[in-house]
Amino acid sequence: MSHINYLRVQGVVRVLLLIQVLVRDIWVFEKSLFHTGA
């Protein structure tokens, strides 16, 4: 039972890290977009 919970937590952590990377990429992209526009 604990093994299933461990896999579940691992999956959630992986998703959170993926979201963090995506948000950072979008933020950097918008920042560079605004800098080129100005």
N, C-alpha and C positions, 0 to 999 in steps of 0.2 A: 504494500500500500504506500509506503514511504517512497518507493522508487517511482511510482506514478506521480506522486506529488512533486518529487524532484524534477521530473521531466516537464511537468506543467509549469513549475516556477522557471525552469531554464528557458522554456518557450516564451514566457511572458517577458523575461529579461531581454531575450533576443529581439522581440518585437519593439520593446521600449528603446533599445539601442538603435534599431533601424529607423524608428520615428525621429529620434534625436539627430541622426545623421541626415535624414531627409530635410528636416526643419533647418538645419545648419546650411545645407546646400542651397535651399530656396532663399534663405536670408542673404547668403553671399551673392547669389545670382541677382536678387533685387537690388542689393547694395551696388554692385558693379553696373547694373542697368541705370540706376539713378546717377551714378558718377559719370557715365558716358553721356547721359541726357543733359547734364548740367555743364 
